Amino acid sequence: MTDASAIHIRDLVVGFGKKIILDHLDLDVKDGEILGLVGASGGGKSVLMRTLVGLLPKRSGQIDFASGSLERRWGILFQQGALFSALTARQNIQFPLRERARLSPRLLDEIADAKLEMVGLAREDGDKFPSELSGGMTKRVALARALALDPALLFLDEPTSGLDPIAAGEFDALIRTLHRTLRFTVFMVTHDLNSLQAVCDRVAALADGRIAAIGSLPSVLESDHPWVKAYFHGARAQMLGLGS
């Protein structure tokens, strides 16, 4: 991780009708880090991510990406995986490759199988359709698809949502291992306190449309912001040894 910014956001405003969701938000995501974004349900976490990847328009403000992130493209893992139900796991992984590059069928299969292995799945799993995959396998195939273009910047939207604690822990460990090996930058929207502890280099807390606190987890725990205090000093957080 360096002090250079992979994403530089200033004065960002996003809204729907008269409702402002992101209110002059500032944020820098450092090159090579795993940044975890937390916030209240409906508070704008996914709105921010979708604005960054171009799925939602901004009303005003500045969003700048490092040149390497633009050149090498992004990888995106949506909350429920968002796999194409009519395609096999292998075909889902190949989808961004078919969209962006002209490769032979043999090379497409080789790349997809390599990505399957990278996320801890067998080559045979590539023949399965999404309906035949467990929740954990669905997340892994979606991650393999996000990694298909070898991105410098990876967006993860609630990557452990819907997983049992064991599967969630294994997925956290996978993210950390891949990050250490491949050296990409991760912008992760999450509500999972375990993930914040196990995976993230820094944590950003979104409240009232802005970043209320940002830094290492211990430093964010010291924030006096009411929502941040409520989130990190609640009963569940104390069960995990946070905010005690």
C-alpha positions as CSV (number, residue, x, y, z in Angstrom):
1,M,0.0,0.0,0.0
2,T,1.2,3.5,-0.9
3,D,0.0,7.0,-0.1
4,A,-1.0,7.5,-3.8
5,S,-4.7,7.4,-4.5
6,A,-6.3,4.8,-6.6
7,I,-9.6,6.7,-6.2
8,H,-9.8,10.5,-5.4
9,I,-13.3,11.8,-4.5
10,R,-14.1,15.4,-3.7
11,D,-17.4,17.2,-3.0
12,L,-19.5,14.3,-4.4
13,V,-23.2,14.9,-4.5
14,V,-25.7,12.1,-5.5
15,G,-29.4,12.1,-5.0
16,F,-32.8,10.9,-6.2
17,G,-35.4,13.6,-6.8
18,K,-35.3,15.9,-3.8
19,K,-33.5,13.4,-1.6
20,I,-29.7,13.8,-1.2
21,I,-27.9,10.5,-0.5
22,L,-24.3,11.6,-0.7
23,D,-23.8,15.2,0.5
24,H,-20.5,16.7,-0.6
25,L,-18.6,13.6,0.2
26,D,-14.7,13.5,0.2
27,L,-12.8,10.2,0.2
28,D,-9.4,8.9,-1.0
29,V,-8.8,5.2,-1.5
30,K,-5.1,4.4,-1.3
31,D,-3.4,2.5,-4.0
32,G,-3.0,-1.2,-3.0
33,E,-5.1,-1.1,0.2
34,I,-8.3,-2.9,1.2
35,L,-10.8,-0.2,2.3
36,G,-13.9,-1.3,4.0
37,L,-16.9,1.1,3.8
38,V,-19.6,0.8,6.5
39,G,-22.8,2.7,7.1
40,A,-26.4,2.5,8.1
41,S,-28.8,0.4,6.0
42,G,-30.0,2.6,3.1
43,G,-27.4,5.2,4.1
44,G,-25.6,5.3,0.7
45,K,-22.9,2.6,0.7
46,S,-24.0,0.8,-2.4
47,V,-25.0,4.1,-4.0
48,L,-21.4,5.3,-3.6
49,M,-20.0,2.2,-5.1
50,R,-22.5,2.2,-8.0
51,T,-21.7,5.9,-8.7
52,L,-17.9,5.1,-8.8
53,V,-18.4,2.3,-11.4
54,G,-20.7,4.5,-13.5
55,L,-24.0,2.8,-12.8
56,L,-25.5,5.9,-11.2
57,P,-25.0,9.6,-12.2
58,K,-23.5,12.2,-9.9
59,R,-25.0,15.6,-9.5
60,S,-21.8,17.3,-8.9
61,G,-18.3,16.7,-7.5
62,Q,-15.1,15.1,-8.7
63,I,-14.1,11.5,-9.1
64,D,-10.6,10.7,-10.3
65,F,-9.0,7.3,-10.8
66,A,-5.3,6.4,-11.1
67,S,-4.3,5.8,-14.7
68,G,-3.4,2.2,-13.9
69,S,-6.9,1.5,-12.7
70,L,-8.4,2.9,-15.9
71,E,-6.0,1.0,-18.2
72,R,-6.4,-2.4,-16.5
73,R,-10.1,-2.0,-16.0
74,W,-12.1,-2.9,-12.9
75,G,-13.5,-6.0,-11.3
76,I,-16.9,-5.9,-9.7
77,L,-18.6,-8.4,-7.4
78,F,-22.2,-7.5,-6.8
79,Q,-24.0,-8.4,-3.5
80,Q,-25.9,-11.5,-4.7
81,G,-23.2,-12.5,-7.3
82,A,-25.4,-11.4,-10.2
83,L,-24.5,-14.5,-12.3
84,F,-26.3,-15.1,-15.6
85,S,-28.6,-18.0,-14.8
86,A,-28.6,-19.3,-18.4
87,L,-24.7,-19.5,-18.5
88,T,-22.5,-22.0,-16.8
89,A,-20.0,-20.9,-14.2
90,R,-17.2,-21.1,-16.8
91,Q,-19.3,-19.0,-19.3
92,N,-20.0,-16.4,-16.6
93,I,-16.3,-16.0,-16.0
94,Q,-15.6,-15.8,-19.7
95,F,-18.3,-13.1,-20.2
96,P,-16.1,-10.0,-19.6
97,L,-13.3,-11.6,-21.7
98,R,-15.7,-12.0,-24.6
99,E,-16.8,-8.4,-24.2
100,R,-13.3,-6.9,-24.1
101,A,-11.0,-9.3,-26.0
102,R,-10.9,-11.5,-29.0
103,L,-9.6,-14.8,-27.8
104,S,-9.9,-18.4,-29.0
105,P,-12.3,-20.8,-27.3
106,R,-9.4,-22.8,-26.0
107,L,-7.8,-19.8,-24.4
108,L,-11.1,-18.6,-23.0
109,D,-11.4,-22.1,-21.3
110,E,-7.9,-22.0,-20.0
111,I,-8.3,-18.6,-18.5
112,A,-11.7,-19.4,-16.9
113,D,-10.3,-22.7,-15.4
114,A,-7.3,-20.8,-14.0
115,K,-9.6,-18.3,-12.4
116,L,-11.7,-21.1,-10.9
117,E,-8.6,-22.6,-9.4
118,M,-7.6,-19.2,-8.1
119,V,-10.8,-18.9,-6.0
120,G,-10.6,-22.4,-4.7
121,L,-13.0,-24.2,-7.1
122,A,-12.5,-27.3,-9.3
123,R,-12.4,-27.3,-13.0
124,E,-15.5,-29.5,-13.0
125,D,-17.4,-26.7,-11.1
126,G,-17.2,-24.6,-14.3
127,D,-19.8,-26.9,-15.9
128,K,-22.4,-26.1,-13.3
129,F,-25.2,-23.6,-13.7
130,P,-25.8,-21.0,-11.0
131,S,-28.9,-22.9,-9.8
132,E,-26.5,-25.8,-9.0
133,L,-24.1,-23.8,-6.9
134,S,-24.1,-23.2,-3.2
135,G,-24.1,-19.7,-1.8
136,G,-20.4,-19.8,-1.2
137,M,-19.7,-21.2,-4.6
138,T,-21.8,-18.5,-6.2
139,K,-19.7,-15.9,-4.5
140,R,-16.5,-17.6,-5.6
141,V,-17.6,-17.8,-9.2
142,A,-18.7,-14.1,-9.1
143,L,-15.2,-13.3,-7.7
144,A,-13.5,-15.3,-10.5
145,R,-15.5,-13.3,-13.0
146,A,-14.5,-10.0,-11.3
147,L,-10.9,-11.2,-11.6
148,A,-11.2,-12.3,-15.3
149,L,-9.5,-9.1,-16.7
150,D,-6.8,-9.0,-14.0
151,P,-8.1,-5.7,-12.6
152,A,-6.0,-3.2,-10.6
153,L,-9.1,-2.2,-8.8
154,L,-11.7,-4.5,-7.3
155,F,-15.1,-3.4,-6.1
156,L,-16.9,-5.8,-3.6
157,D,-20.5,-5.1,-2.6
158,E,-21.3,-7.0,0.6
159,P,-19.1,-10.0,-0.4
160,T,-20.0,-12.2,2.7
161,S,-23.8,-11.3,2.7
162,G,-25.9,-14.4,3.0
163,L,-23.0,-16.7,3.9
164,D,-22.8,-18.7,7.1
165,P,-20.0,-17.7,9.5
166,I,-17.6,-20.5,8.3
167,A,-18.1,-19.7,4.6
168,A,-17.8,-16.0,5.3
169,G,-14.6,-16.5,7.2
170,E,-13.2,-18.6,4.3
171,F,-14.2,-15.9,1.8
172,D,-12.5,-13.3,3.9
173,A,-9.3,-15.3,3.9
174,L,-9.5,-15.8,0.2
175,I,-9.8,-12.1,-0.4
176,R,-6.8,-11.4,1.8
177,T,-4.7,-14.1,0.1
178,L,-5.6,-12.9,-3.4
179,H,-4.9,-9.3,-2.4
180,R,-1.5,-10.3,-1.0
181,T,-0.7,-12.2,-4.2
182,L,-2.1,-10.0,-6.9
183,R,-1.6,-6.6,-5.3
184,F,-4.8,-5.0,-6.4
185,T,-6.8,-2.2,-4.6
186,V,-10.1,-3.2,-3.0
187,F,-13.1,-1.0,-2.3
188,M,-15.4,-3.1,-0.2
189,V,-18.9,-2.2,1.0
190,T,-19.7,-4.4,4.0
191,H,-21.7,-4.5,7.2
192,D,-19.7,-7.5,8.5
193,L,-17.6,-6.6,11.5
194,N,-15.6,-9.8,11.2
195,S,-14.6,-8.8,7.6
196,L,-13.5,-5.4,8.9
197,Q,-11.2,-7.1,11.4
198,A,-9.9,-9.8,9.2
199,V,-9.5,-8.1,5.8
200,C,-9.4,-4.3,5.8
201,D,-6.4,-2.1,6.1
202,R,-8.6,0.9,6.7
203,V,-12.3,1.5,7.5
204,A,-14.4,4.4,6.3
205,A,-17.7,5.1,8.1
206,L,-20.5,6.7,6.0
207,A,-23.1,8.7,7.9
208,D,-25.3,11.6,7.0
209,G,-24.1,11.4,3.4
210,R,-20.5,12.0,4.3
211,I,-17.4,10.1,5.6
212,A,-17.8,10.5,9.4
213,A,-14.6,8.6,10.3
214,I,-11.8,6.9,8.4
215,G,-8.6,5.2,9.4
216,S,-7.4,2.0,11.0
217,L,-10.1,0.1,12.8
218,P,-8.7,1.1,16.3
219,S,-8.7,4.8,15.2
220,V,-12.3,4.6,13.9
221,L,-13.4,3.0,17.2
222,E,-12.3,6.3,18.9
223,S,-14.7,8.4,16.8
224,D,-17.2,10.5,18.7
225,H,-19.7,10.5,15.9
226,P,-23.1,9.2,17.2
227,W,-23.7,6.6,14.5
228,V,-20.1,5.4,14.5
229,K,-20.2,5.0,18.3
230,A,-23.6,3.1,18.1
231,Y,-22.3,0.8,15.4
232,F,-18.9,-0.1,16.8
233,H,-19.9,-0.1,20.5
234,G,-23.1,-2.1,20.2
235,A,-23.7,-5.5,21.7
236,R,-22.6,-7.5,18.6
237,A,-19.4,-5.4,18.3
238,Q,-18.6,-6.1,21.9
239,M,-19.1,-9.8,21.4
240,L,-16.3,-9.6,18.8
241,G,-14.1,-7.7,21.2
242,L,-14.7,-4.3,19.5
243,G,-15.6,-1.1,21.3
244,S,-15.4,-2.6,24.8
